[in-house]
Amino acid sequence: MKRFFQPIQKDGSSKKPALSTQAENEEDERESGDDGHGKEPSKFLTWNANSLLLRAKNNWPEFSKLVATLDPDIIAIQEVRMPAAGSKGASKNQGELKDDTNASRDEKKVLMRALSSAPFGNYRVWWSLSDSKYAGTALLVKKCFKPKKISFSLDPAAKKHEPDGRLILAEFESLRFINTYVPNNGWKEEESSFIRRRKWDKKMLELILQLSDKPLIWCGDLNVSHEDIDVSHPEFFATAKMNGYIPPNKEDCGQPGFTMSERKRFGTMLREGKLIDAYRFLHKEKDMECGFSWSGNPVGKYRGKRMRIDYFLVSEKLKDRIVSCKMHGHGIELEGFCGSDHCPVSLELAPSSPDVKPNEASN
């Protein structure tokens, strides 16, 4: 969801940052002599940054403090909004940041300097980016953990990235982790909205079922509030419309993310994919102060209107290991949101039993 921001200020520093690339990730592994394959991450953080560059410029101390305190093994970022590498008119490299113009080089330096500072220097970074300053995801994994495989498509066998860089899938020895920025449903029945979202949900369910041989953690901005308890004002969101448009199918009516059609499909994914909503598993009651991950603009009709659209979903076989799942922002003034309109959400799992071998975790 969108929010107006201040203009980007010119960064005057000429210091060259350390750039985290796929090649440097591999070099780090060779130098460390530790492949990290047998280690299992147990602490996770997800955040829709609503422009990671703006957050690096304006809100990095706050976010850095949170990361240092929580010490997550994996950080999943959505809405990076940094363009993929590649000149105008040429094919893009969605795994690298654009740096072929003075402006893009300056922006890359600002962002990579932030990601090279403590505590982020302890992480490897993978990108999946859009062609323009839109959407995009990033995955930060502590260097002591080595994914067996990283992919970027709803088809795990495909080498290409999803359009707009909406997915990163990391496979570890005993589990898989998916970071997604799910497309917004939109307000009207058109190719860029309802239809696109239905296609995404169908393919996502197919992917979840394909990956059922190992426990799964799926997180990110999933752009849906499953139940009435997941929004601050159910009636407001259920009847919301833009420019007076009313979809012909009543199940498509309402605020994107709270239409009955989306909520039913989400329920199907949970049920058929045998997934648990970690936050709701621990928090059964509605919490008007801390129970929502997205908050409307403090000015205007959306003031105080909030939704829980950022999730950690885990395989049912992991539910007994859920220690905590917390939202780190609260209130209609967006305290703890680190400058975004989404707050960071964390998940912690208890360590797996030392008596269970990695290949037995999925049985």
Buried (B, 14 or more C-beta within 10 A) or exposed (E): BEBEBEEBEEBEEEEEBEBBBBEEBEEEBEEEEEEBEEBBBBBBBBBBBBBBBBBBBBBBEBBBEBBEEBEBBBBBBBBBBBBBBBEEEEEBBBBBBBBEEEEBEBBBBBBBBBBBBEBBEEBBBBBBBBBBBBBBBBBBBBBEBBBEEBBBBBEBEEEEBBEBBBBBBBBBBBBBBBBBBBBBBBBEEEEEBBEBBBEBBBBBBEBBEEBBEBBBBBBBBBBBBBBBBBBBBBEBBBEBEEEEEEBEEEEBBBBBBBBBBBBEBBEEBBEEBBBBBBBBBBBEEEEEEBBBBBBBBBEEEBEBBBBBBBBBBBBEBBBEBBEEBBBBBBBBEBEBBBBBBBBBBBBBBEEBEEEEEBEEBBE
